[in-house]
């Protein structure tokens, strides 16, 4: 009888701990953690891309060409300039170029 109640107490205690941990404790699964990490890496690479664009020698001409480009070709402007490449990379990610273009769009609107 005591073992039965002890077992149920263990099961309920574990369930309560999991509910509290995932609900309010900030616990996440491995896939959620990887997704958040990928988003953070993409955001930091996009910020580096925007900074490289802004520090380019012909920044004003590049910004003018970026503004004149159609929205679907702006990524190509970024890729031609090479700003989406991170140090040590031979080829940049399309996601970085897209995120960089969105960041530059915000700056171009100012």
C-alpha positions as a Markdown table, in Angstrom:
| # | Residue | x | y | z |
|---|---|---|---|---|
| 1 | Unk | 0.0 | 0.0 | 0.0 |
| 2 | Unk | 2.8 | 2.4 | 0.9 |
| 3 | Unk | 4.7 | 1.6 | -2.3 |
| 4 | Unk | 1.6 | 2.4 | -4.3 |
| 5 | Unk | 1.2 | 5.8 | -2.8 |
| 6 | Unk | 4.9 | 6.4 | -3.0 |
| 7 | Unk | 4.8 | 5.6 | -6.7 |
| 8 | Unk | 1.9 | 7.9 | -7.4 |
| 9 | Unk | 3.6 | 10.6 | -5.4 |
| 10 | Unk | 6.8 | 10.2 | -7.5 |
| 11 | Unk | 4.8 | 10.3 | -10.8 |
| 12 | Unk | 2.8 | 13.4 | -9.7 |
| 13 | Unk | 5.9 | 15.1 | -8.4 |
| 14 | Unk | 7.7 | 14.6 | -11.6 |
| 15 | Unk | 4.7 | 15.9 | -13.6 |
| 16 | Unk | 4.5 | 19.0 | -11.5 |
| 17 | Unk | 8.2 | 19.6 | -11.8 |
| 18 | Unk | 8.1 | 19.3 | -15.6 |
| 19 | Unk | 5.0 | 21.6 | -15.8 |
| 20 | Unk | 6.7 | 24.2 | -13.7 |
| 21 | Unk | 10.1 | 23.9 | -15.4 |
| 22 | Unk | 8.8 | 24.1 | -18.9 |
| 23 | Unk | 6.0 | 26.6 | -18.1 |
| 24 | Unk | 7.8 | 29.1 | -15.9 |
| 25 | Unk | 11.3 | 27.8 | -15.4 |
| 26 | Unk | 12.6 | 28.5 | -18.9 |
| 27 | Unk | 13.4 | 24.9 | -19.8 |
| 28 | Unk | 13.4 | 24.2 | -23.5 |
| 29 | Unk | 13.8 | 21.2 | -25.7 |
| 30 | Unk | 16.9 | 20.6 | -27.8 |
| 31 | Unk | 15.2 | 21.5 | -31.0 |
| 32 | Unk | 14.0 | 24.8 | -29.6 |
| 33 | Unk | 17.4 | 25.6 | -28.3 |
| 34 | Unk | 19.0 | 24.9 | -31.7 |
| 35 | Unk | 16.4 | 27.1 | -33.4 |
| 36 | Unk | 17.0 | 30.0 | -31.1 |
| 37 | Unk | 20.7 | 29.6 | -31.6 |
| 38 | Unk | 20.4 | 29.6 | -35.4 |
| 39 | Unk | 18.2 | 32.8 | -35.2 |
| 40 | Unk | 20.8 | 34.5 | -33.0 |
| 41 | Unk | 23.7 | 33.6 | -35.3 |
| 42 | Unk | 21.7 | 34.8 | -38.4 |
| 43 | Unk | 20.9 | 38.1 | -36.6 |
| 44 | Unk | 24.6 | 38.7 | -35.7 |
| 45 | Unk | 25.8 | 37.8 | -39.2 |
| 46 | Unk | 23.2 | 40.2 | -40.7 |
| 47 | Unk | 24.4 | 42.9 | -38.4 |
| 48 | Unk | 27.9 | 42.3 | -39.5 |
| 49 | Unk | 26.8 | 42.5 | -43.1 |
| 50 | Unk | 25.0 | 45.8 | -42.6 |
| 51 | Unk | 28.1 | 47.2 | -40.9 |
| 52 | Unk | 30.3 | 46.1 | -43.7 |
| 53 | Unk | 27.9 | 47.7 | -46.2 |
| 54 | Unk | 27.9 | 51.0 | -44.2 |
| 55 | Unk | 31.7 | 51.0 | -44.0 |
| 56 | Unk | 32.3 | 50.4 | -47.7 |
| 57 | Unk | 34.4 | 53.1 | -49.4 |
| 58 | Unk | 31.6 | 53.9 | -51.9 |
| 59 | Unk | 28.8 | 53.7 | -49.4 |
| 60 | Unk | 26.6 | 56.5 | -50.8 |
| 61 | Unk | 26.8 | 55.1 | -54.3 |
| 62 | Unk | 26.1 | 51.6 | -53.0 |
| 63 | Unk | 23.1 | 52.8 | -51.0 |
| 64 | Unk | 21.8 | 54.6 | -54.1 |
| 65 | Unk | 22.1 | 51.4 | -56.2 |
| 66 | Unk | 20.4 | 49.5 | -53.4 |
| 67 | Unk | 17.5 | 51.9 | -53.3 |
| 68 | Unk | 17.1 | 51.8 | -57.1 |
| 69 | Unk | 17.1 | 48.0 | -57.2 |
| 70 | Unk | 13.8 | 46.1 | -57.2 |
| 71 | Unk | 13.0 | 44.4 | -53.9 |
| 72 | Unk | 13.6 | 40.9 | -55.4 |
| 73 | Unk | 17.1 | 41.9 | -56.7 |
| 74 | Unk | 18.4 | 43.6 | -53.6 |
| 75 | Unk | 19.9 | 40.4 | -52.3 |
| 76 | Unk | 21.9 | 40.2 | -55.5 |
| 77 | Unk | 23.3 | 43.7 | -54.9 |
| 78 | Unk | 24.4 | 42.5 | -51.5 |
| 79 | Unk | 26.0 | 39.4 | -52.9 |
| 80 | Unk | 27.8 | 41.3 | -55.7 |
| 81 | Unk | 29.3 | 43.6 | -53.1 |
| 82 | Unk | 30.4 | 40.7 | -51.0 |
| 83 | Unk | 29.1 | 42.2 | -47.7 |
| 84 | Unk | 27.2 | 39.0 | -46.8 |
| 85 | Unk | 30.5 | 37.0 | -46.6 |
| 86 | Unk | 31.8 | 36.5 | -43.1 |
| 87 | Unk | 35.5 | 36.5 | -42.5 |
| 88 | Unk | 37.0 | 33.1 | -43.5 |
| 89 | Unk | 34.0 | 32.1 | -45.6 |
| 90 | Unk | 34.2 | 31.5 | -49.4 |
| 91 | Unk | 30.4 | 31.5 | -50.0 |
| 92 | Unk | 27.8 | 33.3 | -48.0 |
| 93 | Unk | 24.4 | 32.0 | -47.0 |
| 94 | Unk | 21.3 | 33.2 | -48.8 |
| 95 | Unk | 19.6 | 33.7 | -45.5 |
| 96 | Unk | 22.3 | 36.2 | -44.4 |
| 97 | Unk | 21.9 | 38.1 | -47.7 |
| 98 | Unk | 18.2 | 38.3 | -47.2 |
| 99 | Unk | 18.4 | 39.4 | -43.6 |
| 100 | Unk | 21.1 | 41.9 | -44.5 |
| 101 | Unk | 18.9 | 43.4 | -47.3 |
| 102 | Unk | 16.1 | 43.8 | -44.8 |
| 103 | Unk | 18.5 | 45.6 | -42.4 |
| 104 | Unk | 19.7 | 47.9 | -45.1 |
| 105 | Unk | 16.2 | 48.6 | -46.2 |
| 106 | Unk | 15.5 | 50.0 | -42.7 |
| 107 | Unk | 18.6 | 52.2 | -42.9 |
| 108 | Unk | 17.8 | 53.3 | -46.5 |
| 109 | Unk | 14.3 | 54.5 | -45.3 |
| 110 | Unk | 15.9 | 56.9 | -42.8 |
